[in-house]
Amino acid sequence: MPHHDLENWSIASLLDELDEVSSAENRKREEGIHGTCRRRHGRHACRRDCKVRYVAPGCGSIVCLEGRMRNLSQGGVSVLVRRSFVPGEALEVEVTPPINNKTFLAGLIRFCRYVGNGYYEVGIEFKAVSSRTLFTSDPFQAKRLATTWKEQDLDHTLDG
């Protein structure tokens, strides 16, 4: 099996496993066994290759890495990547839907957890959706956006 096919099989298998665990937790929740759901929006499975952009710590340049979307909701997206991130960091996810042009989903990381096989699941809360990249080759623009989003979150937390 070629390396690329093995990689696709590995991530597909991991996504299926994550969905099984999530379904079991949802069943327990429905039966009143295991807490309550804090989500504001329902999630929908969305298996699409994507590109994830972020500002590299230290050097400040924009870095792009390959990812795979896991699910999508009105409020955010979950992607699998081979890098750990810190909650509060800003990311942009580029996805090309089958019937549209590229879409750029940008926001702040809400969680990052290791899920296996070298992959991390990253949950991103949307702050902007655009048909053009928000994380251009200008890292200062990306940093300004991230700062603005974080300040808005802080204002909302203090108001809320």
N, C-alpha and C positions, 0 to 999 in steps of 0.2 A: 504494500500500500504506500503510495507516494506521501511525503511529509505533509503536504498541504491537505490531502484527503484525511490523513490521520488527525491533523489539527482540527479540521471541521467536525470529524466524528467525535473527538474529545470534547469540544465545546458544546456540541449538540447534546451529547450524553450528560454533561454537567448541567445544562439548562433544563433538561427533562427531570433530572434529580432534584433540582431546586424547586421546580413546579410541583413535584410530588410532595415534598416537605411542606410547601406553602398550602397546598390543598388539604393536607392532613391537619395543619394548624387552623385553617378556616373551618373545617368540619367540627373540630373541638370547640372553636369559638361559638359556632352556631348552636352547639349542644350545651353551651354555658360552662364548659369544662376549663377553658383556657383563656381567661381575660377578655378584653374588648379590643376592637380595632380602632386605631387612632387616625386612620386615613380619611381624608376629606373627599377623595375621588376614587372611584373604582378603577382597578387596573385591568389592562387588556394585553394578552400575550402579543408580542411584536418581535419576531425574529428577523432582524435586518442587520447586515454588516454596516458599520459606521466608522467614522473617523472622529477621534476625540482630540481636541486641542486644549492646551493649557499653557500658562506662563511658567517656564522652568525656574525653579528656585535658584538663586545665585546669579546665573548669567542673564536672566530676564528675557530670553528669547521665547518665541512661540514654538512649542513642540507638538507634533502630531503623531498619534499612535492609532493602530487598528483596534477596533472593538466590535462587540456584538450586542445589539439591543436585546434585553430580556422582556421588558414590559413597558407600557406607556399608559399614562393617565392624563387627565385634563391639567393636572398640576405638575407633572414631572415625568422623568424617564429613568429607567434602570438599565445600566450597561455593564457588560463584563469586559474587563481589560487586564493586561498583565502588568499593572502598576498599582501601588497603594497611593491613596490620596487622603488628605485631612479634611474633615468637615469644615465648611466655610470657604474652601478654595473655589475659585470660579473655573468652569469648564464650558466648552462649546462642543456640541455633538452635531456632526454633519451626517445627514442621512439622505439617500435618494430613494423616495417612494417609487413603486412601480409605475404610477400614472402621472406623477408630477415631476417638477424640477427639484433640484437640491433644496433641502430645508435645513436651516441652522437653528438648533435648540440650545440656548445658552442659559446658564444659571449657576446656582451655588450647590455645592455638595452637602447633602444632609447626612449621609452615612457612607461608610466604606467598610467592607468586611471580606476577609479571605474566604473563598468558597471551594477551593481545591484546584488541582492540576496547574498551579501557577496563576490562577485568575482571581481577581477581586471583583466583587459586585459593588458598583457605585450608584447611589441614588442621588439624582440631581433634581432640585426644585427649579422649575422654569422661572426665569426673570425676563426673557425675551425670546421671541420666535421670529425668524426672518427668512427671506428668500436670498439674502446676502450674508456673507460671513461678518460677524461682529468682532471676531478675533483676527484682525488683518495681520499683516506682517509687522505691524506697529505694536510692540508689546506694551507701550505706554497707554495706548487706547484700551487694551484689554485690562490693564491694571486699574485705569480710571473707572471702567464699567464695574469691575469687581468691588472697588471701594464704594461706589455709589450703591450697589446692591446690598452690601454689608451694612452701610449706614441706614438704608431703608428698613432692613430687618431689625436693626437695633431700635429705630424709632417705633416700629410696629410692636416690638416686645415691650418697650416702655409704655406705650399707649394701651396695650392689650391687657 
